[in-house]
């Protein structure tokens, strides 16, 4: 009789369920889960003296036990759930089914939390647990009844010493005696195998992956669990040395198999893509092995070309700048969390103003030249062309009452002095590569706006600087220097602006903090920080949604505390959903027709800087 593969698979699954149930020492029908009791246990732990510790799930661990023949056939009892403590947490089994009653399993969770609050450094597994148990029962006599119920329920489930070897039987009798009478056993007999697990005691801590992974580049926030990742206990880990691979990827054209091949020296083993099956694989492993490579492992082929090579990338200006970032979840500023790199555009060949903008630039220069030549009346001057009537009346009143303060009585008209500095920060993220219409992209409108803005302010004589920014995670915030405060506005600046290209993402908070540093150092009375953007803060890592908005808001609050006036100019039609929270109702404006931005920008500047 021939068996089909489907029949063989069904028979195998039935056998697996049968032999596993027969070999299991647990009581699945009475199982209780840690997840639903974790907060209550943490509160109990801290209330009983375990301050500073939390409650986390512990993975199963290996014990060298003497297993029965049935357990060896079924492959069970190789790993057992045990409780233990480290410096920060009490680690309890993710679920307990060691007793046939759910109430006893719940009581066991509470007992372990109480014992952990009493515990200290573990030097000897048997003696220390006896001492902690005795101290706990002496301090709280009401717990004796609960402890005795757990012991009486557990002892019948332990192996019969008469069925064990001499050494194992001696160890088993000593453990049972220590459970009945804590503190009565000073020395435990030696045995080649471990004693059957004692769920009422704490075990030595395991070596975990966190200390070994401390030198990874990514922060714990970036390595946080994602959807589909295991939610169980932490794993043991070991460190291995990374062996370099000398081989590359061999690309073969099969139609010319016997004629030629091409070899590309490409390491196909390391890339930074996520393995969708990583959580399932990790759950099946008893121990995780870590190497010192800073790249995640994967089996697929990926060319990461987000950043251009150094020979065509923009030119770095000095070392990277470490900046803080606000984490609203922790309500604290993370110091030196972001790396910002100042850059100069590589394509900065001097270029004149494009011919299509010359007429508009000339008209704007005439308008703002008149603003520069405007004069204002100065009151109470010692000499002037006209009499200051208000000052004269005040003088006569004071003299009639017996006072005669000296003051100027004339009006003098002098050129207005504009004591202000402005920094324009333009968002050049990848979204600026989008088309506004059949003729223009967003980045082209931004270029024209910066050009006309520079032409206008150079004619006005105000102190100003121009920068662009984009980002690629927190390790690569890029800030392009188009015109610094101490640089003149000339053809080289025009060439830098015309060479602007769409970048990456919009980590707005870091760019605002650096702009605040640059603008805050100017010796001017008024300081205006203009932000030109087409969207809300975002990046590839955690900088998305509320996280990015809250960090940007914190950066703007820092700027205001330093005396700066932030103002946002946007073309994002959804700006009303987040910009009032960032800049206030009067701190931003929406340009509904983006193609008008080059002409609207100078006019907005004129309104914002009006005396």
C-alpha positions in Angstrom: 0.0 0.0 0.0 1.5 3.3 -1.1 1.2 6.4 1.1 0.6 9.8 -0.5 2.7 12.8 0.8 -0.5 14.3 2.2 -1.2 11.1 4.2 2.3 11.0 5.5 2.2 14.6 6.6 -1.1 14.0 8.4 0.2 10.9 10.2 3.3 12.7 11.2 1.4 15.6 12.7 -0.9 13.3 14.7 2.1 11.4 16.0 3.9 14.7 17.0 0.8 15.9 18.9 0.4 12.6 20.7 4.0 12.0 21.8 4.4 15.7 22.8 1.3 15.5 25.1 2.5 12.3 26.6 6.0 13.6 27.3 5.0 17.0 28.5 5.3 17.8 32.2 3.2 21.0 31.9 -0.6 21.6 32.4 -1.7 23.6 29.3 -5.3 23.9 30.5 -4.0 25.9 33.6 -1.5 28.1 31.7 -1.3 31.8 32.7 0.4 34.5 30.7 2.8 37.1 32.0 1.7 39.8 29.6 -1.6 40.4 31.3 0.0 40.5 34.8 3.2 42.3 34.0 2.2 45.8 35.3 0.7 44.4 38.5 3.9 42.3 39.2 6.1 45.3 38.5 4.1 47.3 41.0 4.4 44.5 43.6 8.1 44.2 43.0 8.7 47.9 43.6 6.4 48.2 46.5 8.3 45.4 48.3 11.7 47.0 47.9 12.8 46.2 44.3 13.1 49.9 43.4 14.5 50.6 39.9 13.7 47.1 38.6 11.1 46.2 35.9 9.5 42.9 35.0 10.3 41.4 31.6 9.8 38.1 29.9 12.6 35.5 30.0 13.4 33.1 27.3 13.7 29.4 28.0 17.2 28.1 28.9 19.1 24.9 28.7 19.6 22.6 31.7 21.5 19.3 31.7 18.6 17.2 33.0 18.1 13.5 33.1 15.2 13.0 30.8 13.0 10.0 30.4 12.9 7.9 27.3 9.6 9.3 26.3 10.9 12.9 26.7 14.0 12.0 24.6 11.8 10.6 21.8 9.5 13.7 21.9 12.5 16.1 22.1 10.9 17.9 25.1 12.4 19.2 28.4 15.6 20.3 26.7 14.8 23.9 27.6 12.8 25.1 30.6 11.3 28.4 31.6 13.1 29.8 34.7 13.1 33.1 36.6 16.2 35.2 37.2 17.3 38.8 37.9 19.8 41.1 36.3 20.7 44.6 37.3 17.7 46.2 35.7 14.9 43.7 35.5 13.2 40.6 37.0 12.9 38.2 34.2 10.0 35.8 34.5 8.8 33.0 32.2 6.5 34.3 29.5 3.9 31.8 30.7 3.5 29.4 33.6 1.8 25.9 33.5 3.8 24.1 36.1 0.8 23.5 38.4 -2.6 21.9 37.4 -4.5 24.9 38.8 -4.3 28.4 37.2 -4.6 30.0 40.7 -1.4 28.3 41.8 0.4 29.4 38.7 -0.7 33.0 39.3 0.4 32.7 43.0 3.8 31.5 41.7 4.3 34.7 39.7 3.6 36.7 42.8 5.9 34.6 44.9 8.8 35.1 42.5 8.2 38.9 42.5 8.3 38.9 46.3 11.5 36.8 46.3 13.2 39.0 43.8 12.5 42.1 46.0 14.3 40.3 48.8 17.2 39.0 46.7 20.7 40.2 46.2 23.7 39.0 44.2 23.5 35.3 43.7 26.6 33.4 44.7 25.3 29.9 45.4 22.0 28.9 43.8 20.8 26.6 46.7 22.0 28.5 49.7 21.0 32.0 48.5 17.5 31.0 47.6 17.0 29.3 51.0 18.3 32.4 52.8 16.1 34.8 50.8 13.1 32.6 51.4 13.7 32.3 55.1 14.2 36.1 55.4 11.0 36.8 53.4 8.9 34.4 55.6 10.4 35.9 58.8 9.7 39.4 57.7 6.1 38.6 56.5 4.8 35.6 58.4 1.4 35.8 56.6 3.2 34.4 53.5 4.0 31.1 55.1 0.6 29.6 54.2 1.0 30.6 50.5 4.5 29.3 50.4 3.5 25.9 51.9 0.7 25.5 49.3 3.1 26.1 46.5 5.7 23.7 48.0 3.1 21.0 48.7 1.7 21.3 45.1 5.2 21.1 43.6 6.8 18.3 45.5 4.6 15.5 44.0 5.5 16.7 40.5 9.2 16.2 41.1 11.1 13.0 40.2 10.9 10.0 42.5 14.5 9.7 44.1 14.1 5.8 44.0 14.2 6.0 40.2 17.4 8.0 40.0 21.0 7.2 40.3 22.7 7.6 43.7 24.2 11.0 43.0 21.0 12.4 41.4 18.8 11.0 44.2 21.0 12.6 46.9 20.7 16.0 45.1 16.9 15.6 44.7 16.4 14.8 48.4 18.5 17.8 49.4 16.4 20.1 47.1 13.1 18.8 48.5 14.4 19.3 52.1 15.5 22.9 51.2 12.0 23.6 49.9 10.2 22.2 53.0 12.6 23.8 55.5 14.4 26.8 54.0 17.9 27.2 55.4 18.3 23.5 56.5 20.6 22.5 53.7 24.1 23.9 53.9 25.8 21.7 51.2 24.2 20.2 48.1 25.6 16.9 46.8 27.4 17.1 43.5 25.9 15.5 40.4 26.8 15.3 36.7 23.3 16.6 35.9 21.3 19.5 37.2 18.5 19.1 39.7 15.0 19.0 38.2 13.9 22.7 37.8 12.7 24.5 41.0 10.1 27.0 39.8 10.0 28.7 43.3 13.6 29.8 43.1 15.6 32.3 41.2 18.4 31.1 38.9 21.7 32.8 37.9 21.4 35.5 35.2 22.2 34.7 31.6 24.6 36.6 29.3 22.4 38.7 27.0 22.9 40.3 23.7 22.6 43.9 24.8 26.2 44.3 26.2 27.7 42.7 23.2 25.7 44.9 20.8 26.6 48.1 22.6 29.0 49.2 20.0 26.5 49.1 17.1 26.0 52.3 15.2 22.2 52.4 15.6 20.6 53.5 18.9 18.2 51.3 20.9 15.4 53.5 19.6 16.3 52.6 16.0 16.5 48.9 16.9 13.1 48.9 18.6 10.8 46.0 17.8 8.8 46.4 14.6 5.6 44.8 13.6 6.0 41.0 13.3 9.1 40.9 15.5 9.1 38.5 18.5 7.7 39.8 21.7 9.1 37.1 24.0 12.2 37.1 26.2 15.7 38.1 25.3 18.2 35.7 24.0 21.6 34.6 25.1 24.4 35.8 22.9 28.0 35.2 22.0 30.5 37.2 20.1 32.4 35.8 17.1 35.0 37.4 14.9 34.0 38.4 11.4 35.8 36.4 8.7 36.5 38.5 5.6 35.2 37.1 2.4 37.5 37.2 -0.6 35.0 36.2 -3.2 32.7 38.5 -5.1 29.6 38.0 -7.2 30.0 36.2 -10.5 27.6 37.4 -13.2 27.3 34.9 -16.1 25.5 35.4 -19.3 24.1 31.9 -19.9 23.9 32.3 -23.6 27.6 32.8 -23.7 28.5 30.3 -21.0 31.6 28.9 -22.8 32.8 32.2 -24.2 33.2 34.8 -21.4 32.1 35.8 -17.9 32.1 39.1 -16.0 33.2 39.4 -12.4 32.0 42.2 -10.2 33.9 42.6 -6.9 30.8 43.1 -4.8 30.2 41.7 -1.3 26.7 40.2 -1.6 26.6 39.0 2.0 26.2 42.4 3.8 23.6 45.0 3.2 21.2 47.0 5.3 17.9 45.7 4.3 15.6 44.0 6.7 15.0 40.2 6.6 11.2 39.7 6.7 11.8 36.2 8.3 14.3 37.5 10.9 11.8 37.4 13.8 10.7 33.8 13.0 14.3 32.6 12.7 15.3 34.4 16.0 12.4 32.8 17.8 13.7 29.3 16.8 17.3 29.9 17.9 18.5 29.0 21.4 21.4 31.4 21.2 22.2 34.5 19.0 25.7 34.9 17.6 26.8 38.5 16.9 29.7 39.7 14.8 31.4 43.1 14.9 30.3 44.1 11.4 28.1 47.2 11.5 25.9 46.0 8.7 22.9 43.7 9.1 23.1 40.3 7.4 21.0 39.2 4.5 21.0 36.9 1.6 19.6 39.1 -1.1 21.4 41.4 -3.5 21.0 45.2 -2.9 23.0 48.2 -4.1 22.4 51.1 -1.6 22.9 54.1 -3.8 21.1 56.7 -1.7 24.2 58.8 -1.2 26.4 59.7 -4.2 30.0 58.8 -4.2 32.5 61.2 -2.7 33.9 62.4 -6.0 30.6 63.7 -7.2 29.0 64.6 -3.9 28.9 68.1 -2.4 32.0 69.3 -0.6 32.1 68.9 3.2 33.0 72.0 5.2 34.9 70.7 8.2 33.8 67.9 10.6 30.3 66.9 11.3 28.4 68.9 14.0 26.7 66.9 16.8 23.3 68.3 17.7 20.6 67.3 20.2 17.1 66.1 19.3 13.9 66.2 21.4 12.2 62.9 22.1 8.6 63.7 23.2 8.1 60.1 24.5 10.9 60.5 27.0 10.3 64.2 27.5 14.0 64.9 27.3 16.6 66.3 24.9 18.9 63.6 23.6 22.4 65.2 23.5 24.7 64.7 20.5 22.0 62.6 18.8 22.2 64.0 15.3 25.1 64.5 13.0 24.9 67.6 10.8 27.3 68.1 7.9 27.9 71.5 6.4 28.4 71.3 2.7 29.3 73.5 -0.2 27.7 72.6 -3.6 30.2 71.0 -5.9 28.6 72.7 -8.9 29.4 76.3 -7.8 30.8 77.7 -11.0 30.0 81.4 -11.2 26.9 82.1 -13.3 25.0 85.3 -14.0 21.4 85.8 -13.3 19.3 83.9 -15.8 17.8 86.2 -18.5 14.2 85.2 -17.7 14.6 86.7 -14.2 16.4 90.0 -15.1 13.3 92.1 -15.6 11.7 90.9 -12.3 15.0 91.4 -10.5 15.4 94.9 -11.8 11.9 95.9 -10.7 12.4 94.5 -7.2 15.7 96.2 -6.9 14.1 99.6 -7.7 11.3 99.0 -5.2 13.7 98.0 -2.4 16.2 100.7 -3.2 13.5 103.3 -2.5 13.0 101.5 0.9 16.7 101.7 1.6 16.7 105.5 0.8 13.6 106.2 3.0 14.2 108.7 5.7 12.7 108.9 9.2 12.1 111.8 11.5 14.1 111.8 14.7 12.5 113.7 17.7 14.0 115.9 20.4 17.2 116.6 18.5 19.4 119.5 19.7 19.2 121.0 16.1 17.2 120.4 13.0 15.2 121.8 10.2 11.8 121.9 12.0 10.5 122.5 15.5 9.4 119.5 17.5 6.1 120.8 18.8 5.5 117.9 21.2 8.9 118.5 22.8 8.2 122.2 23.0 4.8 121.7 24.7 6.4 119.3 27.2 9.1 121.8 27.9 6.7 124.6 28.6 4.6 122.5 30.9 7.6 121.4 33.0 8.8 125.0 33.2 5.4 126.2 34.4 5.6 123.7 37.3 9.1 124.7 38.3 11.0 122.2 36.3 13.3 122.9 33.4 14.7 119.7 32.0 17.1 120.1 29.1 16.0 118.4 25.9 16.2 118.9 22.2 13.4 120.9 20.6 13.9 120.1 16.9 13.1 117.4 14.4 15.8 116.0 12.1 15.2 113.8 9.1 17.9 111.1 8.6 18.2 107.9 6.5 16.5 105.0 8.2 18.9 102.5 9.8 17.9 98.8 9.3 19.6 96.9 12.1 18.5 93.3 11.3 19.8 90.0 10.0 17.9 87.3 8.1 18.7 83.7 7.4 16.6 81.9 4.8 16.6 78.1 5.2 15.2 76.3 2.1 13.9 72.7 2.2 15.5 70.9 -0.8 14.2 67.4 0.1 13.3 64.8 -2.6 9.7 66.1 -2.7 10.9 69.2 -4.4 11.6 67.0 -7.5 7.8 66.9 -8.0 6.2 68.9 -10.9 4.0 71.8 -10.3 2.8 71.9 -13.9 4.0 70.9 -17.3 6.7 73.4 -17.3 8.1 73.7 -13.7 9.3 71.5 -10.8 9.2 72.6 -7.2 13.0 72.8 -7.0 13.1 75.2 -10.0 10.6 77.5 -8.3 12.8 77.4 -5.1 15.9 78.3 -7.2 14.2 81.3 -8.8 12.9 82.4 -5.3 16.3 82.3 -3.8 17.8 84.2 -6.7 15.3 87.0 -6.6 15.5 87.1 -2.8 19.2 87.5 -3.0 19.0 90.2 -5.6 16.5 92.1 -3.5 18.3 92.0 -0.2 21.7 92.8 -1.8 20.1 96.0 -3.1 18.5 96.7 0.3 21.8 96.2 2.1 20.5 93.9 4.8 22.6 91.3 6.5 21.4 87.9 5.1 22.5 84.3 4.5 21.0 81.5 2.3 21.1 77.8 3.2 19.4 74.6 1.9 18.9 71.4 3.8 17.9 67.7 3.5 18.6 64.6 5.5 19.1 60.8 5.4 18.5 59.5 8.9 20.1 61.1 11.9 23.6 60.3 10.8 23.4 62.4 7.7 21.7 65.8 8.0 23.0 67.9 5.1 23.1 71.7 5.2 24.2 73.4 2.0 25.9 76.8 2.4 24.7 78.9 -0.5 25.7 82.3 1.0 27.1 82.9 4.5 26.6 86.1 6.3 30.2 87.3 5.7 30.1 86.5 2.0 29.0 88.9 -0.7 26.1 88.2 -3.1 27.8 87.6 -6.5 27.9 85.3 -9.5 29.4 82.5 -7.4 26.4 82.6 -5.1 24.1 82.7 -8.1 25.9 79.7 -9.5 25.5 77.7 -6.2 21.8 78.5 -6.2 21.3 77.4 -9.8 23.2 74.2 -9.0 20.7 73.1 -6.3 19.3 69.6 -6.7 16.6 67.7 -4.8 18.1 65.9 -1.8 16.6 63.3 0.5 14.3 63.8 3.5 13.3 66.7 5.9 14.8 66.4 9.4 13.7 70.0 10.1 14.7 70.2 13.8 18.4 69.8 13.3 18.5 72.3 10.4 16.7 74.9 12.5 19.1 74.4 15.5 22.1 74.9 13.3 20.5 78.0 11.6 19.7 79.3 15.1 23.4 79.0 16.0 24.5 80.9 12.8 21.9 83.6 13.1 22.1 84.0 16.9 25.8 85.0 16.6 25.0 88.1 14.4 25.4 91.4 16.2 21.9 92.7 15.1 18.9 94.0 17.0 16.4 92.0 15.0 16.9 88.5 13.7 14.6 86.8 11.3 14.7 83.1 10.5 12.7 82.2 7.3 11.9 78.6 6.6 10.9 77.8 3.0 9.3 74.3 2.7 6.9 72.2 0.8 5.9 69.6 3.5 6.1 68.5 7.1 9.1 67.0 8.9 10.0 63.5 8.0 12.9 61.0 7.6 13.5 57.3 7.2 13.9 56.4 10.9 11.8 57.5 13.9 11.5 61.0 12.5 8.0 60.7 11.3 4.6 61.8 12.4 4.4 63.3 15.9 8.1 62.6 16.7 9.3 64.9 13.9 6.7 67.6 14.6 7.6 67.7 18.3 11.3 67.9 17.7 10.7 70.8 15.2 8.6 72.6 17.7 11.2 72.2 20.4 13.9 73.7 18.0 11.6 76.6 17.2 11.1 77.3 21.0 14.8 77.3 21.4 15.1 79.9 18.6 12.5 82.2 20.1 14.3 82.0 23.5 17.4 83.3 21.8 15.5 86.3 20.4 15.0 85.1 16.9 11.7 85.5 15.0 10.9 82.3 13.0 8.5 82.5 10.1 7.5 79.7 7.7 6.6 80.1 4.0 5.0 76.9 2.6 3.3 75.6 -0.5 1.9 72.6 1.3 -2.0 72.8 1.1 -2.2 70.6 4.3 0.0 73.0 6.3 -2.9 74.2 8.4 -3.0 70.8 10.1 0.5 71.2 11.7 2.1 74.7 11.1 -0.1 76.6 13.6 1.2 74.2 16.3 4.8 74.9 15.2 4.8 78.6 14.3 1.6 79.9 15.7 -1.4 81.2 13.7 0.5 84.4 12.6 3.9 82.7 12.1 3.4 81.2 8.7 1.8 81.8 5.3 0.6 79.5 2.6 1.4 80.3 -1.1 -1.6 78.6 -2.9 -0.1 79.3 -6.3 3.5 78.1 -5.9 4.6 79.5 -9.2 4.2 83.0 -7.7 6.6 82.2 -4.9 9.6 84.1 -6.5 7.7 87.4 -6.4 5.8 86.8 -3.2 8.9 86.0 -1.1 10.5 89.5 -1.3 7.1 91.2 -0.6 6.7 89.0 2.5 10.1 89.9 3.7 9.2 93.6 3.3 6.1 93.1 5.4 8.0 91.2 8.1 10.8 93.7 8.4 8.6 96.8 8.4 9.7 99.3 11.2 
